[in-house]
Amino acid sequence: MSRPPHPAAKLAVAERITESSRAAFGQATSGDPVETTVAYLADLLTERADQLRARHALTIDPTVDPAARERLARCLFSVEGAVELLGDEGQGEGFLALCEGLIAVALMRGYRAESLRAPVARYLDGPGA
């Protein structure tokens, strides 16, 4: 019978995903928020799909401690960066919720990141755009 991973190992996974996210976002930055977001989502869905799966599994794992859960909740996207981009805390948090939902659905259904361009653009361009 195998032993469950040690809590420190779970926290280390969250830290590794955070480091990967920061590096990938830095490479995806193009100046255009829609292009940057779609490039980042594409990287998540192709190059880092295993990290997404690990994150989702650990998020619902009842043995994960609160510190690791907090790291996991914030390891893909920056609330501060979204607020800076959109100029409003509610809009920033809404954008992150949209991105989280998009990657979850895309991962489960096998969608390509390009199919996520329209909802990202719609959100960033605002209502009626």
ABEGO torsion letter per residue (X at the ends): XBBBBBAAAAAAAAAAAAAAAAAAAAAABAGBAAAAAAAAAAAAAAAAAAAAAAAAAAAABAABBAAAAAAAAAAABBAAAAAAAAGBAAAAAAAAAAAAAAAAAAAAAGBBAAAAAAAAAAAAAEBGX
